[in-house]
Structures are given as C-alpha cells and as structure tokens.
C-alpha cells in the first residue's frame, strides 16, 4: 500500500521504519530539513520536505493511489487539517495523532466522522492504558487480550523457578488450557517446540484461556504482592492520564513532579491522589515520603538516564517493581539487564496501534507486537474465504516460524493439537515473528 506519513519526529520515524519493513510504499513529509537528513541516513523511504496539509504536494506525490495518510506531527491542529484535506481529496483512510482527550469520547464520534478522520491516536493515553493493564497482573511484563477477553497472552520472566528450568516443554505440566508460544532469550525470539526448555532470565510468553492464565503466576511460584500503592515520577501527559486511570480503579497513587504548573493541573484532576512538588532524585524526599512502602515506581520523565537512576534508587530503597519510560529504543534491553522490570516506549506502543488499522482485513480481528517488534500475535476469524477452514492444524503450512496458540469456539477456549480441525467461526490466535506476518496473512487469505 502507498502510505503517506506526515511528520518525522519520534513517532513518525518509528512508524515509517515499521511500514518500510512491511514493504509498503512509504512517503514521509516533513518541514524540518534536519529531520529529513536523519531519515536519509537511516531509512529506505521516499522523503519529501514540505507541508503535509498541502493538496498540491499530495498531488505531486500522486494522490490518486495513496491508500492511507497518517499525520503524527507535534500539532493536533496540523494533524487534523492534513487528514481532513487528505480525506476530501479522496484518500480512503486517515489517522491523526491527537493529544487532546476531548476528541476521544463517544459524544464527539460524529464530529470525528464529519472531519473525515478514521482514527484519533493519543500516544500518551495509549501508554497510560498499557501500563495500567500490566499493573493488573503484578508479576507480568506484558498483557494482551484476544477474542473479547476469552484469551490472554502474558509475558513473565524466569528468575527463581529452578524446578522448571532445563526441562523440555513436552515434559512440563502447564496449567490447563495454557501454551508456551514464545521465548525471548538473549535478545532473540524463539518460537518453541516440544524439546525447547525454559532457562534463567528467559522472557516467556504464555497464551491461553483467561481464567487459566491467572494460574500461571502460582505455577511459576511468583509471590509478587498485589499492586495497590503506586508512586509516579513525572506529571506530564502520560503521568496525568495514568493517575486518573489508577485513582478511578481504587489505587493509592503518589506523584512527584518538579514543575509547579503541572502539579497544580494534576491536583485539579484528582481527589485522593497525592501530588508532591519536588525532585524525584532527592533521596531525602523519597525517604520522607516512605517510598519503600510502595509496590511499584513508574518513571515517566523525558530523560532516559534520570528515569533509570530514580528507578534503581527506588529499588535499592525497597520498592519491589520499577517501570521506566524509554525514548531511545536501544536502551530497553540494557535497562532490563540492570534490573528494570518493565521498560516501555510510547512511540513503539503508538506505532503498533496504528499498524493494526493498516493491516485490517475482513478476517484479521486483532494484532499486537511484543518486545520492540521482536514478535507479533494475530487473531484471525476462520471463514469460508480463508485457507484454514475444515483443515487439521498438522496439515497447515504456515510460513516461517508461526504457532497457533489458542482457538476460541462458541465461547470455549481450546489449546490446539495437531489433529484439531478448524471450523467456520473459530477465532484463532497465532504467535509469529514480524518478518513472517505479511506472508502469513497472504497464506490465510489465499
């Protein structure tokens, strides 16, 4: 598909990179010449310096065969204008990055439709919701749901589970209706088989029925205490969105922020949460606020090094778990190696959500990416138009390394076997590597 990305900031860069990997014909429009030069040296895409809301520029690119326009500049207004003009000029799908939350509620759905924008994407809200979801499963590093919540995929790290290490998966007795679908080891994603083993510090992906997945924590002998008390460093947009989500769900939240205006803005948004004007690196302040009594610290400033420093300091003082926002993607693996429990990138989360819309077809229900795009999980509905209907799993020739991890049939979740037959109406979840995704979807839809 021919896709135009307006804006070459962090989100635009990550998105263009992913789209190029998926072999789309990508055009990036950016006013800033320095950003254009940065992309010239790093990405194989078509670069255009100029105004993304210019019809003349879109016509010069060839507007008649543009399949999608994605506007991700730092300005909500520019993004909406680019999408409105693009839609008016005949571009089928448009996506706008919009930070203002008032555009997201159902009341304004009609307004969005009239503006000609198919999706508003709010990176800060997407990030806050992802953190909130992970906090609901205290020992997990990532959590995603499929088939309207019937299937859950959860990522755990193997630490003190010595009785399951080094044993072939075929010899392990997992909780019922649960399957190991991926193992991240030394930065490499492994699609496992019966002889695969779990080793110390592996990140392991478990997929299965939601009620059974809840048993994996006890199977792993995880004794993580329930998360109730949360301290947040940084009251920017992510911090404010997350604080409201957590307070509404009954969490005890404490926020530390250096900027007084941000403190006052957040204080006006919450009732029970405690907003502290101060420096999160101040040890005396952290001790005075009894930070060690909290279950998790979440560092959300724009400074990667500061986030890492505060998180490690908090863990040294006794906070069990640390989440860190990361701007530079190459830091994610490093942070996990030095003891950070969850390192996340808002731009990766945002680009992943946009990719779901780009890859939409009538059979693809959902798609999620994991560990900085090292793996993907897709939910497919089996219909008469797919190549899967009425076939045994053992007869499927899925491209590359792919694993069918779960089948939902008439509200029941099935862990599949080789002789399982796929029926019309089944929802199946496939765990695969990113380089296989296009050929996988092509195989399913042939």
Secondary structure, 3 states (H helix, E strand, C coil): CEEEEECCCHHHHHHHHHHHHCCCEEEEEECCHHHHHHHHCCCCCEEEECCCCCHHHHHHHCHHHCCEEEECCCCHHHHHHHHHHHHHCCCCEEEEECCCHHHCCHHHHHHHHHHCCCEEECHHHHHHHHHHHHHCCCCCCEEEEEHHHCEEEEEEECCCCCCCECCEHHHCCCCCCEEEEEEEECCEEECCCCCCEECCCCEEEEEEEHHHHCCHHHHCCCCCCCCCEEEEECCCHHHHHHHHHHHHCCCEEEEEECCHHHHHHHHCCCCCCEEEECCCCCHHHHHHCCHHHCCEEEECCCCHHHHHHHHHHHHHCCCCEEEEECCCCCHHHHHHHCCCCEEECHHHHHHHHHHHHHCCCCCEEEEEEECCCCEEEEEEECCCCCCCCCCEHHHCCCCCCEEEEEEEECCEEECCCCCCECCCCCEEEEEECHHHHHHHHHHHHC
